[in-house]
Amino acid sequence: MKWEKRGLVYCPDGSLVWAKHSALTPTPILLNEHTIRVYAGLRDEKGVSRIGFVDVEADNPSIVKIVSSTPVLDVGIPGTFDDNGVIPGDIIGYEDKLYMYYVGFQLVEKVKFLAFTGLAISCDQGYTFERYSNAPILDRSDKELYFRAIHSVMLEDGVWHVWCGVGSEWELIDGTPYPKYNVRYYRSEDGLNFADEGIVCIDFINDEYRIGRPRVIKQNGNYKMFFTKGTLRRDYLPGYAESDDGVTWTRLDDQVGIQLSESGWDSKMLAYPAVIQYKDKTYMFYNGNDYGKTGFGYAILDSNQ
């Protein structure tokens, strides 16, 4: 496949107290036939993220229509798993509501942070969300201690298929600890309860130490996953894999079809790709440098591919 970059779409201009910079993990949904809504984690001056949205023209996502003036989901109450930031994982329509699986961050004393998954539900077409619970729906387990972050959800024939970034270790690089995690799969009967340990889908190769933000789509009966891989050389780039069943995957990173730009907002990192189909077009929304500090842009799949 080959993606044609169309440029930066949005980065906070600093005018909002809760959104000084960054637009992390862009998560698009088709709001209506004219609008794609992209949810993202927007950071305040301390780096704490809250979830907002950017509505773009579906035929031309370079055109920004609306930016949320307040968070659709704020941080949790003090002491909870999401009291130091929230970012979107995935959003799925269910029973005339929108279910947002989100990642909550908490600071603790002896490790850098913890990250687990919460659920919030919208009854007003995604303008506001209410927490299903103040506790995570995917909390730590004995096998998965520090990070259990849902980033892709698919409901098929009454079964919830879920792909997550999961880890129980830290990688020390030049004296600084970085989270170590890979991609795992879970199956759930209700989208609320999960096994204590997932099935490893995408594991490390070469000098990789973190593989996360899996985003899965299904086309012509085939599952396709876009993810982000980090290496000890400090690369942070997209990867790609395919599967017949959503559980066993073949990595095809050389077919991802998008690379760093020579200069500009996505010249050092290209991360967190999320793909959405609109009519006969396929878009990829993604972050650039500094883990999304420079905002998010989009690319379109070459129609000849």
N, C-alpha and C positions, 0 to 999 in steps of 0.2 A: 504494500500500500504506500501511497505518497500523499502527504498533507501539505497544503498550501497555506502558509502563515498569512493571516490578515491583520495582525498587529494587536497592540494593547487595547483592551476594552475599557477597563476601569481600575483606578487606584484612588483610595481616599485622598482628598485634598487637604486634610488636617483641620477642616472647619468644625467637625463634630467632636465633642469631648470623648465619646466612646469609640470613635473611629478615626484615629490620627494617622494610621498607616496600615498597610497590608490588606489583602483579601484572600485568605487562606482556603485551600481545598474547594475551589469553585464547584458547585453541585447544581447542574441545570435540570429543570423540569419544563415541559411544555405546558404553560399556563392556559393558553387558548390558541386559536389558530393563527393569531398575529404576534404572540408574545412568548418569549422564553424567559423564565425567571431563573436567575443564577444566585443561589444562596452561597454565602461565604463567611468566614470568620474575620471580623474587622477588629483591629487591635487599638487599644488606648495607648497613652504615652508610656505606660509601664509594661506594655507588651501583653496585657490581658485581652483575650479575644471574646467578642460577643457576636452572635449570628445576625446578619442583616441580609438584604437581597438587592440585586440590581436587575431590573427588567430591561430586556433588549428586544429590538425588532427581530422577529423570527426570520424574516427574509434576509435581513442584513444585521447581524449581531454587533456590528460596529456602532450602531445607533443606540444610544442609551436613552430609555424612555423615562424611567423612574429609579431613584435610589432611596431606599428606606431611610427615614429620618430618625427612627428609633429601632432598637434591636427587636427582632421577632422572638429571640430567646436570649435572656440575660444570664449572667453567672448564677450559680446556685447559692443557697444560704450558707453562711460561714460554717465551716467544718464538714461540708458535704463533698462528695467526690468531684464536683464540678464548680467549686468555689473560686478557682483561679483561671477560668477560661473555658469556652465551649467553641467547637467548630463542627460544621455539618459533616456527617458521614454519608448517609443516603436518605432519600425521601421517596415514599411509595404511597400511592393512593389505595385506600382500603376502607370499605363501608362508608363511602361518601365523605371521607376525611383524608387528611394528609398525615402520614406517620413519618416523623423525622427521627431517624437514628443518628445520634450525635455523640461526639467524643468530649468527655469532660476531663479537665486537668485539675490536679490538686498538688500543692507543694507540701513536702514532708521533710523531716530533718536529715535523714541519713541517705537518701537517694535524691536524684535531681527532681523527679516528679513522678506521679502516677497518672495513668490514662485509662479510663474505663468508659463503657458505653451506656448512655441514657436514651430514653424515648420521650419525645414530646409530640403532642397531637394538635392539629389545627382543624377547626370547624368553620373557618372563614376564608377558605381558598388560599391559605398560606400567608395571611397578613400577620397573624399572631399564632403562637403555639403555647400550649400549657403542658407542663411536665406530667407524664403518666405517674411518675414516682420521684421522690427526692433521692432515692437509692438507685444505683445502676441496675439495668436489666442484665448486663453482662459484666459481672464483678470479677474480682480476682478468684483464682482457684489454686489448689496446691500445685497444679502442673503449669499454670499460667499466672505469674505473680504480679507483674508490673504494668503490662499493656495488653488490653483486649479491646480493640477499636474496630467496630463494625463500619465498613465503608461501601458495602454493596449488598443489596437485598433483592431477592427475586421470589415472587409467589407463583408457584406452578402446581395446579391440581391439588390445592389445599395444603401444600407443603411449602414451608419457608426455607429458602436456600440463602445462606449468608456467608460472606467472605470477609475476613478480618485481618488486621495487622496485630500480631500477638508476640509477646516476648517476656522473658524472665531473666535477662542478663543486661549487663552494660559493657560497652567496648571502650577501653581507655585509649584515646588518641592524643598524643602530645600532652599527656597529663590531664586531659579533660574527658569525663565520662559521657558517652553518647548511647542512646537507647539502641538495643539490638533486638530485632524482631523480623519475623517472616510472615508469609501469608498462610492462613488456615481456613478451612471450610467447616461450617456447622449446618446441621439440618434441624429444623424445629417444627413442631406441630402447630404452634400458636404465635410464633414471632416474639415470644416473651421469655421462654424457657429454653436453655441451651445446655449441652453437655459440658462437663468440666474441662474437657480437652478437645480441641479441634483436630482435623486431619490436615497435615502439612500439604499444601498445594504447590507453593513456589518456595524453594529453599535457596540457600546461598550457593553461589559459584565464584570461583576466583577469590578476589579480595573483598567481596560484598559482606556487609555486616548488618544491613537493614534493608528490608524489602517490604513496602507497605502501600497504603492507599489503593488497594485493589478495586478496580471498577469493572464490572462484568456486564456485558450485553449479550444478547442471543440473536443470531441471524441465521436463517435457513437451517435451524436445528443444531447449530454449532455455537458453543460458548466461546466468547472472546474476552480476554482480560487485559486491561492496561493497568500498569502499576508503576511505582517509583522505586528505584534502587540506589542505595548509597554505598560508596566504597571507601576503603582506607585512604585512597588518594583524594578523598573529599569530592569526588564526582557525585552529582545528584541528577539522575537522568531517567527517562521513561523506559520501561520494558514492556514486552508483549508476549502473550501466550494464548494457546487455543486448547479446547477440550471438547470431547464428545459427551461427557456426562457432568461437567462442572466440578469434578473431584480430582481426576487425574489429568494433569496439564502437560503440554509440550511447550517449552520456551522457544520463542521465535523472535528474540530481541532485535535481530538484524532486519526484521520486517516492520518495525514500529513506524518507520517512515517520516520521522520528524527529529530534527537535531537542533543544537544550539545555534543562535544567530552569531554573526561575526562581531556584532557590537549591539549595544542597547540593553533593554530591560530584561531580555531572556538570553543573554550571551554567556552567563556563567552557570546558570541552573535552568532546568526545564523539568517541572515536577507536577505531580498530582493531576494527570490528564483525566478528563471526564468526557465521554463521548455521548452524543445525543443525535437521534435521527429526526429530521424535519422534512416532510414530503420526500423529495428525491435528493435531499442534501444530508450529509453527515458532518456534524461539527465536533470539534474537540476544543473544550475550554481547559486552560492550564495556567499554572503559575510559572513565574520566571525567577529572577535572582533573589537571593536571601530569603528563601522559603516563603515567597509570596509578598515580601515587603514592597516589591515594585508592582503589585497588583496582578490582574489576570488578563490574558488575551485569548484569542481563538484562532483556529485553523479550520480549513474545510478540506474534506477528502477529495482528491482529484477524481473527477467523474469518469476519467478514462481508466481508473484502476479497478 
